[in-house]
């Protein structure tokens, strides 16, 4: 089966059965803090009544297609400007913070003000090591965790993206547009950061999510495509070139002794 970034170009006809999607962390240091992505499950566990939402096939089908990625550590961040007027982040937890300021600075940063999509709406990015991979044509979409209730809403919106994980596996990040920068961003460890959902051909195929082995072939392929955003404005233009260089098999389920 030709992998292709376009579903209609995949040779071999329509696939059957579940689609295997692998996930892995592209860094091992401190990886214990990163929970495995989990399939979204209904918070309404009342199944005693035949008409309970937890028994509704439409609800079950929708939830089964989303996987939640959780926050690996506590965040309590404020926005400010220094004496020169440049935007900066403040760790509002101070000495009570569960993460050292130096380590937080390695993971969380403000994007350049010139790159903000909206004037006076800061954009922050939290770098994460999660990568998804498939040996079939699969598009991943990163969206807000809309099925999880927050007592206090975040002061802005996340924005994700959509890309083919079979030819462009890359580490995800949590990108956030801070529409009310006068309010802090507070996210606790274990709370949802975002969902990931997957498009397949045909669309009704289910997803089998497995932890992937980081093989030398996968490592080499990731190395080939990494950092291209620093050199090319439209990385989508590289998809077909990446596809042409891709080994036929990159997903190997991880075996644990």
N, C-alpha and C positions, 0 to 999 in steps of 0.2 A: 504494500500500500504506500503510495507516494504521500509524504507528509503534508506538504503544501500549506501555505498561509491562507488559502481560500478553500472552503469546504467543498465547493463544486469541482475543484481540480484534483481532489484526492482520488487517486486511482484505486480500483478494486471494489467499487460500489459502496453502498452504505454499510457501516459497521453494525455489529449486533452485540447485544449483551452490555454489561457495564464497561465504562471507559476507565482505565487505570490512570490516576493522576498521582504523581509522587510529590512529596514535599521534603525539604531538607533545610538545614541551617548552613549558611556558607561560612560560618566561623564557629570554632569550637570553644574558644575561651569564654567562660561564664555562661555557656549554653544551657546550664541547668535552670536558669531563670525563665527560659522561653517555653511556654506550654505548647503542646501539639495543637494544631488547628482542630477544632471540634465542629461536628455537624450541629447546626442550630436545632434545639429541641424546644418544644412548647413549654412555656413557664406555667401554663395551666395544666396541672397533672391530674385534674379531676376527670376520671374516665368512668365513673360509676353510672352516669346518665348517658343514654344512647345518643343524645343530641349534644353532648359535650364537645366543645371546640377541639379538645384533644383527640377526638375520634373522627373529626371531619377529614375526609380524604384530600380535599383541596388544601387545607391547612398543612396536613402532613406532607403532601407533595411539594408545597412551596418551601417549607422549612428544610426539607431534605436536600434542597439544591443550594443551600447557603452554609458556609463554614466560617466560624468566628475565630478571629485572631485577637488574643487578649493582651492587655498592657503588661509588660514584664516587670515594671516597678512603679512606685508612686510618683505622680507628677503634681506639682503645685507651683505653677509658673505665672509670673507677672510680666507685663510689658512696660518698658520705660525707654527714655532717651537720655543719653549721657550729656555732659556739659557741652559737647560739640554738636548735639542734636541728632546723633546717630542712634538708631534703634538698638536696644539691648534686651536680653532676657534676664529676669530675676528669679532666683530660686527662693520662693516665699517660705518654704519650710525651714530654711536656715540650718541651724545646727541639728534640728530635729529631723532633717531629711534622711530618708533611708538609703539614698544614693549619694556618693561623694560628688561634690560640685565638678571636679575635674572629669569624672566619668560621665556625668550628665552632659557636660560640654562636648564630649566626644560623640554623643548620640543625637543630641537635640540642638538645632541651630535655626536662626532666622535666615531666610533667603535674602539676597541682595534686594534692597528697596526698589531698585530700578526694575526688578523682575516680578514685583507684585502684580497680580492680575487687576486689582482694583486699588486706586489711590487711597491711601490712609487705611488700607486693610492689610495688616502684616500677614505674611505667610511663614509658618514654621514647618520644619520637617524633622521627624523622628526616624532615624535610620534603624532598620530591622534586618535580621539575617534570614528571613523566610524566603524560600525560593520554591516555585512549583514547576513541574516538568511532566511532559507526556510524550509518548511515542505515536500518538494519533493527533490529528488536527483538533486542537482545543483552544478556545479563547477564554481567558480569565478576565473577570471584571471585579474591581475593588470598589465597594460601596459602603455607605454609612451603616452602622448597626441599627437599622430602623425597627427591628422587632424587640429590642431591649429597651426597657423604660429607665430613664434617668430622672430622679427627683428634681435635680437642678440641671437644666440643659446647659450644654457647653456654649460659650459665647461666640459661636461661629459655626462654620461648616467644614467638613472634610471634603477633599476632592481626590478621586482615585483615578482609574484609567482602565483601558481595555486593550489587551494585547495577546498574541498567540504564544502560549507557553511551550508549544512543541518546537518552535524555532527561536524564541527569544526569552529563555528563562533568566530572570533577573531578580535581585533582592528587592523586596517591597519596602515601602516606607509609609509612614503615617504623615500625610500632608494636611495642614489645617489652615484655613483662612480665618483670621481673628477679627471678626466684624465688630466686636465690642472689646477693644484692647484694654479698656479701663477695668474689665472684669478678669479675674484669674482663670487659668485653665487648671482644673482639678480632675485628675483621673487616678483611681486607685489601682494598685496591682491586682490583676485578675479581672478587671472590668473590660468589656469589649472595646477594642479600638476600631475595628472595621470587619466587614464580611467579605469573603471571596466567593464568587459564584462562577460556574463554568458552562460554556456553550459547546455543544457537541453536534455531530451529524449522524443520525437524525436527532432532533432536539429532545426526544423523550428517553434517550439513553441515560441510565443512572451513572453516578460517579462512585468509584471505589478509590478512596483516598488511602495511600500507603506511604510509609516513611521510605525515602529513597536512599540507596547507597551512593555515596559520592565516589564514583569510580574515576580512574585516571582519564577516561574518555570524556566524562561529564566535566571534570575539572578543566581539561584542555579547551573544551567548547565554551565554557563560561569565561575562561580567560580571553578567548578570541573576541567575544562580543562586549566584554566589560569595558566601561569607560568611553564607549563610542559617543555617548551624549556630549562629551566634552569637545568633540571634534566635528560633529555633524548636527545641524539644527533639526533635521527630520529623520530620526532613527528608523521610522517605518520604511523609509526607502531602502534600508539595508536588509529587510526581512528575507527577500528572495535570494540575496547573496549569501546570507547566513544559512538558509535552507540548502543551498547547493553544496555547502561545505559540511553540513551536519552528518554525523554518523547515523546509520539507520536505526540504531538502538542506543538510547541514553538512560532509560529508566530500568533500574534493577532494584527490586524491593530489598530493604535492608534486613539482614538476618541477625537476630539477637540470640546469643548462646544462653 
